[in-house]
C-alpha cells in the first residue's frame, strides 16, 4: 500500500508531467459576463451572488487544439468562486491550455436549490456559453451536487447536444446520508437555525435520490453523454468537520467526509479513480491530471453503455452511533450520554451554530473532566456554517456521563457519538410497496440482531420518530419491542412521499448496563 501511494503521489508520471506547469504566479480572476437572471431568494447559506451570472476564464496563452470549453459547476451551498479562491483548479486548467467558464447556480444567492431548478438554469446557460464561444462543445467539471444538477440539465432540459462529457468529483449520485441526518428528528433544531433544510439538502436525501436514479437511468438521454466519476476516501484533518462527517459515514463504507465512495459511482459511468482526497481536496488542481486525459480524448472514445439494474432489496449494516439534539439555553446545558461496558473509545461531534464558551464532562462517579474539545467551523456541504466540537473518551467507565456545554446565547445542538465497542448490533431493513386498506402504501420492514454474549436482545426497545416530507415536526412516534430474530413492519401511508425515520434503540448489555444507539433512514 505504501509503495502504491508513493507511486501515485510521488513517482507517478502524472506528477512529473504536470509539475512542470505549476506556477507561483497568481492568475487573474475570470471575467464576469453581463448576462444574469434574478435571484431566487435570500438567506440560508450566507451568499449574495446573482444566479445565472457566468464568468469567462482568461484566454490560455497555449490553447490546446480542438479542446472543449471547460465549464465548472459548483456544489451545494457554494458559489462559482470556489474554483479560483483558495483553489488552484482554474489556474491549473488555464496553464494546460483550456478555455474555462464558471456559472452561479441558485445556491449562490443564499438558498439551496434542488436539481430541477438548478438543472433548468444550467441548461439555459450551457446554450448561452456554447454560442458565446462560437458553438464549441463544452466539457463539464462538476463538484458534489453540481454533478446531479448537470445530469438534470442534460437529461431533462435538453442540454445534452452541447456537451461532450461530464466529470463528477465526489458527486452523491445516490444521495448523502448526511442529508438524511439533516432531516432527522434530532437534527431539526440545528438545521433550522442554520437554514440547511432547503430544497438542495432535501433533494440529496438517499430516498429522494433513489427515486431520481430510477427515473433518470431509464431515460435514453442519460446515455447521450459520457460520465466519468471520481471519489475520495480521506476524511481530512483530525477532528475537522469532514473527519467527523467521515466518522458518521463510516457505517456506510468509505467516504470523503461528505459523500461515500459508493454514492460517487454512477451505474453506467466510468470510474477514473478513488483517491486519498477529502471533499475539499477533490475539487482542487491535484485531481486535474487524472481527468484531463479523458477530456482531451473523449471525441475518440466510444461510449460504453452499462445495463441498468434494479437495486437489490434488503440491506444490513452495523449500528455504532447514538444521536441526540435540541435547543440550548444561555448558560450551562447538561446532556446525558449513556456508555455501556467494554467501550474501547467514544468519539463525539457536537454541532452548534455558535462557539461554546465552555464544555466539560462529569463522569459517572461525579468527577469533572476536561473535555479537551477541538473546534472548527464547516465551510462546505450539508451543515455549512455549523461549529464542530470534537471530543474523545478512551476506555470510558460504564454508566451515565454528563456533557456540560455552556452557550452564550440561545442556540441548538446536534450530538453524534460513535462507539467502538464489543456490543455489536446489526440492523437489516427493506422497503416495499404493499396494499394497505385497499390503497397502496410503503412497508418498512426491519430486524435487529446482535452478539448475544454482549447484548440482551430481549431487552431492546425501539422508538421510531417519523417525519413526512418537509414537515418540521415529528408526525408519528411508534414504539416496538424487539424480540429475538423477529421482524416488524411499519406502514407508511403515502407511497409517493419521502419519510425520514429516526430509530432510537435502547436496552441492556448482558452485564446489566444501559445501551443506546440511533439509526437514521429515509424512504
Secondary structure, DSSP 8 states (H G I E B T S, - for coil): -HHHHHIIIII-HHHHHHHTT--SS-----EE-S---------SSS----TT-EEE----TT--TT--EEEEE--TT--GGGGTTT--HHHHHHHTT--EEEE--GGGGTS---HHHHHHHHHHHHHHHHHHTTT--EEEEEETTHHHHHHHHHHHSS-GGGEEEEEEES--TT--HHHHHHTSTTTHHHHHHHT--SHHHHHTSHHHHHHHHHHHTTSGGGGSSEEEEEEE----STTSHHHHHHHHHGGGS-BSSSSBTTTT--TT-EEEEEES--TTGGGSGGGHHHHHHHHHHGGGS-----------S-EEEEE-EEEEEEEE-SEEEEEEEEE-TTEEEEEEEEEESS--SEEEEE-TTS-EEE---EEEE--SSTTTT-EEEEEEEES--SEEEEEEEEESSSEEEEEEEEEEES--EEEEEEEEEEEETTEEEEEEEEEEEE-TTTEEEEEEEEEEEEEETT-SS--EEEEEE--TT-EEEEEES-TTS-EEEEEEEEEEETTS-EEEEEEEEE-
